[in-house]
């Protein structure tokens, strides 16, 4: 039976009770290693000749349920959980690149027409270019990337498109369905939703034809000395990319997610659809409120009718909301932004997003504090910017806190 996202978020990866105990909840397999039945069984596992567990640095049954759930939510062929979102992004890139290679990064760009992409990409692509990387929703600018257009442009150059889908999650944006080849997440954010656990995940669409570009991707299409000369496109077929990420990068460098964190991310996924709808509804109400406030100079939120990103968001989002991130400018500038942050009572002042609680940060004095005013403007982070991660509290309480803090900013 084919299930919809809300059902997958609760059931995918564990359609039946735990076979060892009949437990309905996913157990936490807090173990480092697994006993082999005999020497042949051990050899087969290491040769990838049969499925099974070897060592928790490489795989774990709790982790496997989390990976399968994310795979089904994103619509891919396989996933790999990692110790952090940074590790997921690092592995996603290193899986295709060698020293001296380059990538095209578009994480802060907003596209227009395909003609722009068709003329822009060839100017920056050569035989050493291995991938195009972008964010579905840029942070903190809250710009929205036109995934189908960038996918078409990347594929025209024989390059895969890797998309960081952390901010909207697969519930609001199905990036693989729109042409992305690989998706990465900081599971720390909305996937967990509780602010307790660091982790990341990579999802492979299984659709990019690595063999058609064999010379560009030798790690996948030629014998790999890092794993007994395996040719991954032959050994793993459509899952070549994600299998190599696990058996080479994760095995050799060890950024493994803890079993407990995998379990905690599963708890978060069970309410992902409910939370993202509430985050989105609250964020839209906050954006509309801020847009009408005399202490606010500008507001960035893709759900606003006059947002430059609304058209692309309406095409690329699932129609279930625009996410929980809102950026805005305090008219009183840098000092006003600091005063606003210090006056908040319900919001927490910290460098994270995606928590069930509302969060706020003044970027010019924290994450981008080393930049000059000119550099801040060029980076899309003006001195008056405040980034909000809107939680799932009562929206009237959220707005009341913003109201008193904006009064203090004056």
N, C-alpha and C positions, 0 to 999 in steps of 0.2 A: 504494500500500500504506500502511496506517496503522501507524505504529510506536509502541512504548511509550516512556516517558520516558527509560529508560536508553539506548535506541538514538538517540533524538532528541538527547540530550546530546552524542553523538559525531558525528552525521551531519547534523543539520538545518541547512539553509541552504547546504550544499555537498554535494549528492548525487553530483556528478560531479567529475572532476579540473578544475583551472583551465583554462578554454578557451584561454587565451593560451599556456600553457607545458606543459600536461598534468601540472603539479605536483599531487600528491595533497594535500599540506598547503595550507592557506589562505595565500596570499601576503600579505606586508605591503605594501600599496600606499602607500608613503611619498611622496606627491605632494600638492602644494597644489591643482592644477587639472588640467583635462582639455581636450583639443583638440576643437573643434567641427568637424563634417564640412563645414559650410557655414553661411551666414547663416540659412537656413530651419531647419536642425537646431538651431542656437542658440536661435532664437526659439521653436521648439516645446518645447525643454527648459524655458525660462523660463516658458512658458505652461502647463506641466504637461500638454502634449498628447502627449508620448511619454516613456518612461522613459529614464534616462541620468544621467550625472554632470556636474555643473557646477563645483563647488568643494568642497574638503574641509571647509570650515566647515559645509556643509549635508549632504553625504553623501560616503561613501568606500566602495569595494568591500569592504575588510576589515571595516569597520564594518557594512556591509549583511549580511554573513554572520552576524556576532554578533547583530544585531537580529533576523534571521529565526530564528536558533536560539532566542533567548529568546521570540519570538512563539509558536513552536510548543510550547515547553515550558510556557508559560502558557496556551496555547489562545486567543490573541487574533487580531486582524486586522492588527496592525502594531505596530512598536516604534520608539522613538527613543533612541539612546544619547547620553549627555551627558558632560561633563567631570568630573562628580562626582555623588554621590547627592544632595547638597544642590541642585545644579542641576536634577536630575530632579524633585525635590519642588517646587522653585520653579516650573518650567515647568508641571508638572501642575496647579498651582493657578492660575497666571497665565493659563493657556489659557482659563479660564472666568470670570475675575473682572476687575473694573474698580475704580477708586478708590471707596471707600465701601462696597463689597460686604463680606459676611462669610461665614464658614464655621462649621460645627459640627465640632469636633475631639474625638475620643474615644480618643486614643492611650493614655491611662492608665486608661480605664474598663473594667470588666468587667460585661457584661450579664447579666440574669437571664431574664425572660420578655418576650415581645413587648409585653405590656401596659405594661411599664416604658418601652420605647422609644416606644411609641405615644403615651404621655402626656408623655414627656420632650422629644422632638424638636419638637412643635408649640409648646412654650413658648419655644423658641430660634430658630425659623425665621420669617423674614418675606420680603417680596418681594425683598430684597437678598441673601438667602442663596443661595449658588451650589453648594455641595457639602458632603459629609460626608467627613471624613478620619480614618483610624485606622491603627494598626499591628497586623498579625497577632499578633505577640508584642511586648509592650512591653519597653523597655530603659531602665533595668536591673531593673525590677520583675518581669519575666518573666510578666506577665499575658497571657492569651489572649483575643482578641476573638471574639465570636460573629458571624462574618461574615454568615451567612444572615439572622439576625435584624436586624442593622443594615442590611443591603441592603434588606430588606422595608420597614423603617421609613423609610429614606431615599427609596426609590422611591415610597412612599405620599405623600411631600411633594413629589414631582417633582424630586428631587435625585439626582445620581450619587454613588456611594460610591467613594472613592479609598482604596486600601489599600497601605500600605508592607509589602511581603512579604520584606524583606531577611533577617530572622532565620531563617525556615524554608526559604526558597527555594521555587521551584515543585515541587521534588521531594517536599517534605514537606507543602506546602499549595497546593492549586489554587484560588487566591482567586477567579479569574474564573468558574470553574465553580460557585462558591457564591453568586454574585450581585454580586460587586464589578464595577465598570464600568471602572476603570483601576487598574493596579498599578504601583508604583514600586519600584525597588531601588537600594541602594548596591551597585553591582557590586564595589566595593572589598572587600567582606566575603566571604561564602561563594562567590559566583559566581566571583571570582578565586581565592580560597583560598590565595594565596601571599604576600599582604602586599606586593606590589611596585607596584601600580597603583591610581590613583584614577579612579573612573568611576561613572556611573549609567545607568539605563535606565527608560523609561516604556513600558508595554504597554497598548494599547487593546483592550477586549473587542469593540468594534464593535456592542454591543447596546443602548446607551442611546439612546432616541429624542429627540434634541435638537430636532428639528422640532416634536415634540408640546409642547414648552415653549419656543417660539420667542422670546417676549418676555424670558424669563429668560436665554437664551443668544444674544444678538444677534451675538456674534463668530463663531458657527458657522452661524447661520441667516439672517443679513442680509448685504448687500454689505460686504465687509471692505476698508476703505481701505488697510489695511496690505499688501494683495496684489491690486492692480488691481481691486478691487470684487468679488472672488470670493465666491460664496456656498458655503461649504464643504460643507454638507449636500447640495448639488446637484452640486458639482464632484467630491467624493470619496466620497459615499455613506456607508456604514457606517464608513469610515476617516476621516471628517471631523475628528475630534478630533486624531488623531495626525498627520495631514497638516498641519493648521494649526500644531501645535506645531513641526514642522520648518520649514515655509516662512515662518512669521512670527516665532516666538520664537527659534528657533535661528539662523535666517538673520540676524535683526536684532540679537541680543544676543551670539551667538557662543560659548556655552559648549560647544564642540565637543570630542568625545573624540578623543584622538590615535590614529592608525592602529595604532601599536605597542601601545597599551593595549587596543584592541579585539582584537588578535591574542592578547595575554596573557590576556584574559578567555575567549577561545575555548579556550586551553589548560586553563584552570581548569574550564570547562564539561564537558570530556571526562571528567573524573573526579568531577563533582559528585555523582552518585548513590553512588559508592563512599565519598566523603568524608563525605557527610551521614549515611550509615548508621553509619560509624565514629564521627563526632562524637556522634551520638545515643546509641550504645551506651556510649561512654566517659562521656558526661555523666550518663546514668542511673546507672551504677555509682558515679560520684563523688557524685551526689546521695544515693544510698542510704548510702554510706559516711559522708558528712557528717551525715546525719540521726541516725546512731547515735553521734556523737562527743560527748564530754562538754564539749568546748570550744566547741561550736556551739549557738547559741540557737534558730535557725530555718533552714529551707531552702526556697527557692522553685524548683520545677522541675515543669512540667506532667505529667511522666511518673510522678510519685510517686502512690501510691494515695490519699493523703489531701490531695493538692493541690486547692484550690478551683477550679482550672482544668482538671482532668483530664477532667471530663465534656464540656466544650465542645471540648477538644483531641481527644478520641476521636471526636467528631462531625465536626470540621473538618479534621483532619490526614489524610494518606493512609494511615496505619497503618505507615509505614516508619521511624518514630522521632519524637522530640519536640524535636529540635534540640540544639545544643551549648552553650546558655547556662544557667548556674546562678548564682543569687544566694544568699548565706547570711549569717547574722549571727554575728560573733565575740563570745562571751560577755564577753570583756574590754573590749568597747566600742571607742571611737575609737582609743585608744592601742594596744589589742590588735590592731586591724585594721592599724595602721601597722606594728607589729612582725611580724605575719603576712606582710605584703607584702614587707618587707625581708629576711625569712628564706627566701623562695622561691628555688630554684635552677634548676629546670627551667622553671618559668613565667617569661614575660617580663612586666615591669611597664610597660604602655603603654595608650594610649587607643584601642584598636581591638578588633574582634571578627572572627570568621570565618576567622582564619588557620589553616593546618595545624598551627601551633605553639600550645601552651597559653598563654593570656594571663590576666592578673589586674589588677584595679584596685580601690582603696579609694575609693569615690565621694565620701564626705564630705570627704576631704582633697584631692580633685582636681576632678572634673567639677562637683561641687556645693559646692565649698569656700566660696563666697560666702554660703551660706545659714546662718541660725541653726538651732540644734537643733530648734526648733518648725517652722521652714519645711522642714527636711529630712524630718521626720516627715510633714508634710502632703503633701510631694511623693512619698511612698512610698520615700524614701531615708534610712532611719535611719542614725545615726552608726556602727552596728556592721556595716553592709552591706559585703560584698565581692562583686564581680561576677567570675565566671570565664567565660572562653571556652575550652571544653575542646577540645584539639587531637586529632590522630589518632595520637599516640604510644602506646606500650604503656600500658595503663590501670594496670598495677601500678606502673610508674614514676611516673605522674601522682599516684596516691594516696600513694606513698611521699614525694613532695615535699610534698604537702599535710599529711601526718602530721608531718613534722619542723617545718614552718612553724607548724602549730597548737600544737605543743609550745612553740615560741618565743613565741606570742601570750599564753601564760599568765604 
